[in-house]
Each structure stands twice: as C-alpha cells, then as structure tokens.
Amino acid sequence: MKGAILISLLVVVAMVQFSVKPGEAITCGEVNSDLAACVSYLTGKGGDFPPPQCCAGVIKLKESAVSIADKQAACECVKAAAARIPDIKDEAASSLPAKCKVQADFPISKNFNCADIH
C-alpha cells in the first residue's frame, strides 16, 4: 500500500513538472486573464482601490514573469491590453502595483518601452 501511494505521489510530481516547462514564455492570454478584474479600477469606474481579484492577478503576473524574456513578453501584453482600453486612467495604471502592495518590474502603461527591462 505504501509503495502504491509513493508511486502515485511521484507520478503527480512528474506531471506538475512537465506541465510547466522552464523557459516557456508567458502568453497574452495569461496576462489578460490575470488583469481582467482590474479594468473597472483602471477606467475609474471601480473606486479608489483595485478589487482583491485584481490584486491577486497582479501578484500572479509578478510571480509568473520570472525571466527577463517573460517580463518583456508580459510588458508587451500589458501594453497591448492597455491600448485596447481607450478610457484607461494613466494615474490608476501607474499606481496599480503599489495599491496591490506589489513591487512591479515594469509599469502598467501604454507607452513604456519593454526592451528597457533587464
């Protein structure tokens, strides 16, 4: 019985390791999903503070974008998403990480040069 449990545990660990491949780039779908709950705050329709789901997404994005390539890809996705929201408030966007108590590796902005991330 102990052997079967150990084998099952090893299979689960192996599945987790192979489902998240090192060096796999972050996708815009993931970024959009992480930040979807932030739109009302970013457009000034959600009050003075982002909702908890928004901050959870900001934290998840920070944790997902580890390598420089991931950070640059996430930055480009954030820029593209911000460009699709015409009434985004620049002040709300720039203050989002701080309001979520997250130290951002790049600003949430339509105008930031993502190649500057090192």
C-alpha positions in Angstrom: 0.0 0.0 0.0 2.8 2.4 0.9 4.5 1.6 -2.4 1.4 2.5 -4.4 1.0 5.8 -2.6 4.6 6.7 -3.2 4.3 5.8 -6.9 1.1 7.9 -7.2 2.8 10.8 -5.5 5.8 10.6 -7.8 3.5 10.5 -10.9 1.7 13.6 -9.7 5.0 15.4 -9.1 6.3 14.4 -12.5 3.0 15.6 -14.2 3.3 19.0 -12.5 7.0 19.4 -13.5 6.3 18.5 -17.1 3.1 20.7 -17.4 5.1 23.9 -16.6 8.2 23.9 -18.8 11.1 26.1 -17.7 11.7 28.9 -20.1 8.2 28.7 -21.5 7.1 32.2 -22.4 4.2 33.9 -20.7 1.2 34.4 -23.0 -1.0 37.4 -23.5 -4.0 35.2 -22.7 -2.5 34.6 -19.3 -1.7 38.3 -18.8 -5.2 39.3 -19.9 -6.8 36.7 -17.6 -4.6 37.9 -14.6 -5.5 41.5 -15.1 -9.2 41.2 -16.3 -10.5 42.1 -12.8 -8.6 45.4 -12.9 -10.4 47.0 -15.8 -13.1 48.7 -13.7 -10.4 50.2 -11.4 -8.2 51.2 -14.3 -11.1 53.1 -16.0 -12.1 54.9 -12.9 -15.4 53.0 -12.5 -14.3 50.8 -9.6 -13.5 53.2 -6.8 -10.2 54.3 -5.3 -8.8 50.8 -4.8 -8.5 47.8 -7.0 -10.6 44.8 -6.1 -9.0 41.8 -4.4 -9.3 39.7 -7.6 -7.3 42.4 -9.5 -4.5 42.4 -6.9 -4.5 38.6 -6.9 -4.0 38.8 -10.7 -1.2 41.4 -10.3 0.6 39.1 -7.8 0.1 36.1 -10.1 1.6 38.0 -13.0 4.6 39.1 -10.9 5.2 35.5 -9.9 4.7 34.2 -13.4 7.1 36.6 -15.2 10.4 35.5 -13.7 12.9 35.6 -16.6 13.8 38.8 -18.5 12.1 37.3 -21.6 8.9 36.6 -19.5 8.9 40.1 -18.1 9.4 41.7 -21.6 6.6 39.5 -23.0 4.3 40.3 -20.1 5.1 44.0 -20.6 4.2 43.8 -24.3 0.9 42.1 -23.4 0.1 44.7 -20.8 0.8 47.5 -23.3 -1.4 45.8 -25.9 -4.2 45.3 -23.4 -3.9 48.9 -22.2 -4.1 50.1 -25.8 -7.5 48.3 -26.2 -8.9 50.2 -23.3 -9.3 53.8 -24.6 -10.5 55.3 -21.3 -7.8 53.9 -19.1 -6.6 56.4 -16.5 -2.8 56.7 -16.5 -2.7 57.5 -12.8 -4.7 54.4 -11.9 -2.5 52.3 -14.2 0.8 53.6 -12.7 -0.5 53.2 -9.1 -1.9 49.7 -9.5 1.1 47.7 -8.4 1.6 49.9 -5.3 -2.1 49.8 -4.4 -1.8 46.0 -4.6 1.4 46.1 -2.5 3.5 44.6 -5.3 6.8 45.8 -6.5 6.4 45.8 -10.3 9.3 45.0 -12.7 7.7 47.4 -15.2 5.0 50.0 -15.2 1.5 49.3 -16.4 1.5 51.8 -19.2 0.7 52.2 -22.9 3.9 54.0 -23.6 6.7 52.0 -21.7 9.5 50.6 -23.8 9.5 46.9 -22.8 13.0 46.5 -24.3 14.3 48.6 -21.3 13.5 45.7 -18.9 16.8 44.0 -18.0 
